[in-house]
Amino acid sequence: MAERCRLLRKLYIDGWKANRIGDDGLVAVAKHCLNLQELVLIGVNPTQISLELLASNCQNLERTVPPVSDHGMEALANGCPNLVKVKVKKCRAVTYECADLFRIKRGSLAVNLDSGEPEHQDASAGDGVVQENIGEFHPVLA
C-alpha cells in the first residue's frame, strides 16, 4: 500500500481491528509516504528504528498519535520539523520527564500524555475519587 500511495497525507492504523502491521510496514510508510501529515497508530508498537525513519523522512508530519517509549519520543523530537501535536495515550513507557524535555526542546509543540496509570490519592482529597494521570504540555510564550 505504501508504495502505491505516495501522496498519502493521513494514515490511521488500528492494529486491534485489522491485520497487524509490523515494523516493516511502518518502515515502508516512512520510505514511500513522504507527504504524510498525520499518523495515528492504535495497537501498533513501532520501534525506535521505524520512528526515527518516520521522523527523518516525513518532514510534513504535523500530528502523530503512536504508542512509544522515551526513546521513540526522542526520535520524534529530533525530526519532524513541522510536528505541532503529539498525543500519547495509555503508554507506560513514556515518562512525564521525557514529555517535558520534548516540550522544552520543541517549544511550539503541544504534547498530551495520558499514561493510563491512576494517580495516588491525595490525603487531603475527601471524595475518594482516583483521577487518571493525564498531563498536557503546551508551548510557553516568552
Buried (B, 14 or more C-beta within 10 A) or exposed (E): EBEEBEEBEEBEBEBEEEEEBBBEBBBBBBBBBBBBBBBBBBEBBBBBBBBBBBBEBBBBBBBBBBBBBBBBBBBBBEBBEEBBEBBBBEBEBBBEEBBBBBBEEBEEBBBBBBBEEEEEEEEEEEEEEEEEBEEEBEEEEE
